[in-house]
Amino acid sequence: MNAFAPNPDDKTPAGPGESEVIGPDLREVFDQSRPVDPSDSAWDRVHAAVSAAMPRRYPAGRLAGWAVAAGVLLAVGALILWPGRDTPPTPELTDDEPDSTAVVAVLPAAHDEDIDIHRIRPGGWKVAVGKSPIPDKIVWAERGDVKVASSTPDQIFGSEPRMGPVGQPPVIWADDSPIDKDK
Amino acid sequence: MPACPAATDAAVIARLARGDREGLDELFRRYRVVAFRVAYRLLGNEADALDAVQDGFVKVVRHVGRFRGRCTLKTWVLRVVSNAALDLGRQRQRRRSRLADAVRGRPTEYDPDLRPTELDRADLRGLVAQALAELPDAQRQTFVLHVEGGLSYREVAETLNVPIGTVMSRLFFARKRLQSILADRVCP
């Protein structure tokens, strides 16, 4: 059997967990293919090159002279630049604009480096055409990982949280239709 | 809150900051192997990996004054070395492509149930290097830092300055991609 072929009987959650992120098969391949450590002579060459690049230590008096000179230059620069320096206004949240992140915890799943912009059409609509950094679904938690401690009907519509049926993704949602107590 | 460096980290850093050769020896003794393995996985060959370790360690000793102790020394060293490896890899992209082509030409298969000889290991290293080379840089760096560098999710997140959720998603897709690639090439 191919060690990497998907196993239809595998009930392991598809989502990432720190312990199984690599999996036993990949772990074995990585362990078996671990690179041979370079020879001592190769390391000696690297060590010599790094050693040669280490900054030299200067006498304390010489360092003090440089420090005084740098301090004078810094003070002059600050006097020249400081009064004319425009600092961008810091956005402030008012009572009318509540901080949405204070209510909803954000878990970013992609970074700038994960996004490849394929093209941007010149002129007209500046639409960036790219590829989704998340090409597949990520299962963050399985049904057994979620416990509903309590639920409260929505104050406006009176809707109540519900759980999807077994076999469906464990999404909790609310709608305004009455709950079927028999299900 | 990032973990504070151990006292021994502080001692090594202080020695490096003073230009002390014993500090350099300690840096090599502690981190050269893990740095080499991370660089090797990112570049696929020993010569380039050694160059990356050299470039990275030079940056470490020259800029050790910038280390603020917000992460461990190992995390910082691996960040510098892995970034150096990626930079080197981009510079030597053509060479890496030739390596991948050479590996691709071999009718190599790997049986995980057999005890591998060193030649088998070399072939397997080539296959893994080729598979890793097919990952985007960000995924490859994240995966290698976690698997070969032994960094936790949080440490990888600190190393790459990305949210932990990004680390998780990159690892998830890197693993799926590697399994898919290696499934075609590693078989009984």
Chai-1 contact restraints between the chains, C-beta under 6 A:
chainA,res_idxA,chainB,res_idxB,connection_type,confidence,min_distance_angstrom,max_distance_angstrom,comment,restraint_id
A,N2,B,A183,contact,1.0,0.0,6.0,A-B,restraint_1
A,N2,B,C187,contact,1.0,0.0,6.0,A-B,restraint_2
A,A3,B,P112,contact,1.0,0.0,6.0,A-B,restraint_3
A,F4,B,Q179,contact,1.0,0.0,6.0,A-B,restraint_4
A,F4,B,L182,contact,1.0,0.0,6.0,A-B,restraint_5
A,F4,B,A183,contact,1.0,0.0,6.0,A-B,restraint_6
A,A5,B,A183,contact,1.0,0.0,6.0,A-B,restraint_7
A,P16,B,M168,contact,1.0,0.0,6.0,A-B,restraint_8
A,P16,B,L171,contact,1.0,0.0,6.0,A-B,restraint_9
A,P16,B,F172,contact,1.0,0.0,6.0,A-B,restraint_10
A,E18,B,Y153,contact,1.0,0.0,6.0,A-B,restraint_11
A,V21,B,L171,contact,1.0,0.0,6.0,A-B,restraint_12
A,I22,B,V147,contact,1.0,0.0,6.0,A-B,restraint_13
A,E28,B,P112,contact,1.0,0.0,6.0,A-B,restraint_14
A,F30,B,V147,contact,1.0,0.0,6.0,A-B,restraint_15
A,Q32,B,P116,contact,1.0,0.0,6.0,A-B,restraint_16
A,Q32,B,L124,contact,1.0,0.0,6.0,A-B,restraint_17
A,S33,B,L124,contact,1.0,0.0,6.0,A-B,restraint_18
A,S33,B,R125,contact,1.0,0.0,6.0,A-B,restraint_19
A,S33,B,V128,contact,1.0,0.0,6.0,A-B,restraint_20
A,P35,B,Y40,contact,1.0,0.0,6.0,A-B,restraint_21
A,P38,B,E46,contact,1.0,0.0,6.0,A-B,restraint_22
A,P38,B,L50,contact,1.0,0.0,6.0,A-B,restraint_23
A,A42,B,L50,contact,1.0,0.0,6.0,A-B,restraint_24
A,V46,B,L50,contact,1.0,0.0,6.0,A-B,restraint_25
A,V46,B,Q54,contact,1.0,0.0,6.0,A-B,restraint_26
A,H47,B,F28,contact,1.0,0.0,6.0,A-B,restraint_27
A,A49,B,Q54,contact,1.0,0.0,6.0,A-B,restraint_28
A,V50,B,F57,contact,1.0,0.0,6.0,A-B,restraint_29
A,V50,B,V58,contact,1.0,0.0,6.0,A-B,restraint_30
A,S51,B,L24,contact,1.0,0.0,6.0,A-B,restraint_31
A,A53,B,V58,contact,1.0,0.0,6.0,A-B,restraint_32
A,M54,B,G19,contact,1.0,0.0,6.0,A-B,restraint_33
A,M54,B,V61,contact,1.0,0.0,6.0,A-B,restraint_34
A,P55,B,G19,contact,1.0,0.0,6.0,A-B,restraint_35
A,R57,B,G19,contact,1.0,0.0,6.0,A-B,restraint_36
A,L107,B,G165,contact,1.0,0.0,6.0,A-B,restraint_37
A,P108,B,P163,contact,1.0,0.0,6.0,A-B,restraint_38
A,P108,B,G165,contact,1.0,0.0,6.0,A-B,restraint_39
A,P108,B,T166,contact,1.0,0.0,6.0,A-B,restraint_40
A,A109,B,G165,contact,1.0,0.0,6.0,A-B,restraint_41
A,A109,B,S169,contact,1.0,0.0,6.0,A-B,restraint_42
A,H111,B,V162,contact,1.0,0.0,6.0,A-B,restraint_43
A,H111,B,T166,contact,1.0,0.0,6.0,A-B,restraint_44
A,E113,B,A138,contact,1.0,0.0,6.0,A-B,restraint_45
A,D114,B,A138,contact,1.0,0.0,6.0,A-B,restraint_46
A,I138,B,S169,contact,1.0,0.0,6.0,A-B,restraint_47
A,I138,B,F172,contact,1.0,0.0,6.0,A-B,restraint_48
